[in-house]
Amino acid sequence: MNERSERQDPSPQLLAPSPKGGAAAAAFLFAGGGTGGHVIPGLAVARELRRRGHIVFFVGTARGLESQLVPRAGFPLELIEIGGLKRVGFRQRVATLTQLPISTIYARRLLKSRRVAAVFSMGGYVAGPPVIAALIRRVPVIVMEPNAVPGFTNRRIARFVRRALISFPETARYFPKGRTELTGLPVREEFFAVSPKPRGATFTVLITGGSQGSRTLNEAARQSWPLFRAASLPVQIVHQSGPAACDEWRAAFQESGLDGEVLPFIADMPAAFSQADLVVCRSGAGAVAELAAAGKPSILTPFPFAADQHQLRNAEAFVRAGAALLVEDREMTGEKLFASIARLAADPACLARMGAAARSLARPGAARRAAEVLEEVARA
């Protein structure tokens, strides 16, 4: 394996006194990467630990989003070579099985040389080698499972984890009794500050398929524009389409004559949430956590190829709570989108109930509580 590190000193001083004057600092290895959903919540917990005087470093791959986000946040990143095992071809599976023992041995060396007190896993295939190494060396493993159904790695190690920090009550059944805690997923404080929006003359809908956009939501939105125009429904549409072909979508929207805008990316998403009466989006862990924090009613269209159908399970959990309407990807058309929005726009009481139900699912202070759990394990 071509091992590389973003940090030159592989053995940082781990026993420096805490800035808060407490016990000696501990070292924590953070495992999980590939997507922002794996990296961004981990960074929130890492920042909290750093604020408390502890040492945190990440393990990831050069091709994952962690290779950009982790160094930018000022944390060391140790690079390993590992791939997935699920929904991959034969060659990739063979390559992963070859990489796994080498990466695990390297992770074991990191655990020993850096005197790691605990491993924090956000899941994903990147977490495999560090977690296996931790279990072999009897280093405590804490997992944060943000989805209603745990991912492949977390399901495989469930019975060995010291603690599992979960976002949905139903997730507890996948882990040993007494080892779970309902902490939620770290979400920016700005989402919790979003207030219920008074109903105005114009009904504002925010449509977003994430930073790269969603082809299904983009197509359905475009098909719905003539229907909104024909119905003369007083609606404003703010649509994050993703960067691909945004100019084309924007031009078509302007021709529709509707109020609103099409954007490639929305940098201030909490502000966009605060202006919206209804949000239409996918149902990844980060998206539903933000909806809950902001108390926003939503129409959820799960990504159909998400591993273990976790987006569908997240959406179903929100529907059971009365916080969202579920429209599956294969059903999401312009007519379906128009009819769903029109029905909810005509029922302000229903929207208010959905928003309150979403807010009831919010878990503020998730990063702080995760850091406290890691500290408790380190002291033990």
N, C-alpha and C positions, 0 to 999 in steps of 0.2 A: 504494500500500500504506500502511496506517495503521501505521507503524513506531512501536514504543514500547520503552523500555528500563527495566529495574528499577534501573539504575544511572544516576545523574545525570552523573557524570564519564565521558565516553566515552574519555578518554585517560589511564589510570592510569599512575603512574610505574613503568616496567618495568625500570629499571636499578638498583634499590635493591640493596645488597649482601645476599647470602643470610645468614640468621641463623646458618647453620652455618659462616660464614666462607669459603665457597667462591667459585665464580664468580658473576657477576651473575645475578640472577633472570631467568627467561624467561617469556614469556606463552604460554598454550596456550588454544586454542578447543576446547570440547567440544561435539560435535554428536550429536544422537540424542534422541528423546523419544517421547511418546505414552503409553507403558506403563512400569510399574515395571521391567520386564525390560530396557528401554533406559536408564533413568535411574539406578537404584540402583547397578549396577556402576560406571557412570561416576563417580558421587559418591564411591565408594570410592577410585578412582584419583585423583580431584581432591583428596581430603583428604590423600592421601599426598604429592602434589605441593606442596600448601600447607604441609604439615609441613616440606618440604625448602626452603621459602622462595620458591617460584615463584608466579606469578599465573595463575589459572584463571577463565575465564568460560564460560557456556553459551549456546547458541543453541537456541531452541525456540519453541513456540506457546503461546498463552494457554489453549487448551483441553486441552493435554496434561498428564499428571501432573507434568511438569517444572515447570509454573507453581506447583505447591505445594511440591514436594520441594526444588527448587534454592534458592529464597530461604530456606527453612527451614533449610537446611544452611549458609547464610551466603555463598553464591556469587552473583555478578551473573548475571542472565538477560536476554539480548537477545531480544526477541520478533520473529518473522517470521510471515508468513501463507503457509502452504503446506499442501496436502492430499496424499492418496495418488493413485496412478495404477493400482494393481492392485485388482481386485474392487470397483470403484466404478462408479457410473452415468456416463452421458455428460456430464451437467452438471458433476459433480464433476471429471471428467477435463479438461474444457475450463477450468474454474476453476483447476485445478492448473497446467495449461500456461500460463495467463495469469500466475499468481503466480510461477512459477519464475524467469523472467528478472529480475523486480523484486527478489525475495528474494536472488537470486544477486548482483546489483549491490550490494545493501546489505551482504551478507556480505563482498564484496570490500573495501568501505570499512572494515569492521571489521578485516579482516586487515591493512590498511595502517596505519590510525590506531593500532592497538594493537601493531603490530610483532610479530605472532604468529609464533612459532618453529615451531609444528607444529599440525595439526588432529587431534584424536582423535575418531574416529567409532564410535558404538555401533550404527549402522545405523538403519533406519526412514526413512520419507519425510521427516522433519524434517532428516535429515542431508544430503539432496540438495543444497540451495543452498550451504551452507558448504563441502561437499566439492568441488563444481564450481568454486566460487570459488577454493579452495585450489589445485586443479589448474591453473586459468588463471594464477594468480600464482606457480606453481611453489613453493608452500608444501608441505612434506612432509605426507603423510596417513598416519596410523597407524590401523588399524581393529582393533577387538576383535570377533571373530565367535564368539559363544557356542554357536551351533547347528551340528549336523552338516552342514547344508546352508545356505550363506550366504543372507541375504535379498536382495531385489531390488536395493537400492542397492549393497550390497557386491559382488554379482556383476557389476554393470555397471562398477564402478571397479576390479575386482580387479587388472588388469594395470598399473594406475597407482600402486598403494599402495606406500609405502616399506617398511612392515612390516605383517604380519597376525598378530594374537595370537589363537590358536585354542584350542578346548576338546576337539576330537576329531581324532585323527590323519588320518581320512579327509577332513577339511575342507581339508587342504593342497593337494589336487588342483585346487581352484578358483583358486588363486593361483600366481603365477610361482614357479618353483623357487628355493629359497634365501631367500625373503622371509617365511616363516612361522615361528612359534615356538609350541610347545605350552605355554601359560601357564595355561590354565583360566580360569574366571570368578571374580572376587572374591566371596568368601563370608564371612559373619561368622565370626570366630574361634571362637565358641561351638560351631559345628557340628563343627569339627575336634576339639574337646575331648570330644565324645560318645564314651563307651567302649562296647565290645561289651556287650550286656545279657545277663546270665545267665538261662537259661530258668527261669521260675517255674511255679507251679501254674496260673496264669491266663495265657492268650495275649492280649497286648494289640495291637490293631490301630488304627492312626491313619489316618483317611480324611479327605482334604482336597482340595477343588477350587480352592484358592486363596482369596484374601481375599473374593471375591464368591461363592464356591461354584461347584459344577458340578451342573447339573440331572441329567445322566446318573448321576453318582456318588451324588447324593442319592436318586434314585429306586431305583437298584440296592441301595443300603444299606437303604432302607426295606423293599424286597421281601425282603431277606435275613434280616431280624430274626426272623420266625417260623421260618425254617429253622434258624437257630442255636438257637433256643429248643427246637424239636422234637428236635434232635440232642443236646441237653444238652452241647454243647461248651463247656468252661470258657474263655470268651472275654470280654474287656473291649473295648468299642468306644468310641474317642474320635473324634468326627466334627465337623469344621469345616464347617458347612453353608452359610456365608454369611449375611448379615443378613436377606435376603428370606425371609419365612415361617419363620424359625427357631423361633418359639414353637410353631408347628404341628408341626414336626419333633420338637421336644423333647418335646411332649406325647405324640406317637405312640411315641417311643422309651421313655418312662417306662411306657407301657401294655404294651410288649413284655416287660417284666420282666428285660431284660438288664442286665448290669453295664456302666457307662460313662456317657457324657454327650454331648449335642449342644450345640455352641457356635456362636455366630455368627462369632466370630473368635478365634484363638489368638495372643495377643501374644507369648508366649515359645515360639516354635516349636522352638528347640534343646532346650528342656526336654521338650517333647512328643515329639520324636524320641528322646530318651534313654530315655523310658518305653516306647517302642513296640518290639515284636518284628517288626512288619511295617508298611510304609507303603503306602497305596493313594492314588494321586494322578495328576494330569496330568503331562505330560513336557516342560514348557517349560524353557528353558535354566537359569533360576534353580532350579527344582525339582530337576532332575537333578544340578546342581552341589551342592546341599545334601545330597542323598542320598549322593553320592560322599564329600563331606567327613565326613559322619556314619557312613559305612560301613553303611548300612541296606539290607536287602533290600526289594524293592518290587514291587508290581503297578502297571504303568503303563497308563493309558488316555489316549492322545493326543487332544487337542482336534481334531476332524476338519476344522475350518475354518481352522486355522492356515495362514498364508501359506506356500506352497511345501511344505506338509505337513512343516514342520520338526519339529513335535512327534513325528510318527511316526518320522522319521529319528533323532531323539534316542533314542527308545525302542528302536528297532532296534539302535542302537549299544550300549545297555546290555544288551540280550538277547544280542548276540554276545559280550559280555564275560562273560556268565553272572551278571550282577548283578540282573536283573529278569525278571519275567514280563509279557508283553505281552497285553493284552486290548483290542481295538479298541472304539471307542465304540459301534458298531452291535451288538457282541456282549455288551456289559456289561449284564447283567441280574442280578436278585437271585440266581437259581440259579447263574449263572456266578461271581458274586462269592463266594457261599457255598462252592461247590465248590473254587475256587482257594485261598481262605483255609484251608479244612479240609485240603486236600492239603499245603500248605506247613507248616501247624501240626503235622502228623503226621510231618514229616521235618526234625528239628532240624539234621541234618548238611547238608542242602541249604540251609537258611536261613543257616547259618554260611558256607558257600561263597559264597552270593550276597552276603552282607555284606562278605566279604573282597574279592570281585571289585569291588564298588562302591567300597570304600576304595582299591583300586588305581588307580581313575580320578581320584582327588582330586588337585588341584594347589594346594597351599598357597602363599601368598605371591604370588598373581596380581596384586593391586593394586600391591605393591612392585615386581614385575618390570615391569609396564606403565609405572610411573613412571620406572624406570631406562631403559627403551627410549626414552621421550619425551625424557629428559635427553640420551641419546646422540645422538638426532637433532638436538636443539637445539644441542648443541656442534658438530656437523658443519656 
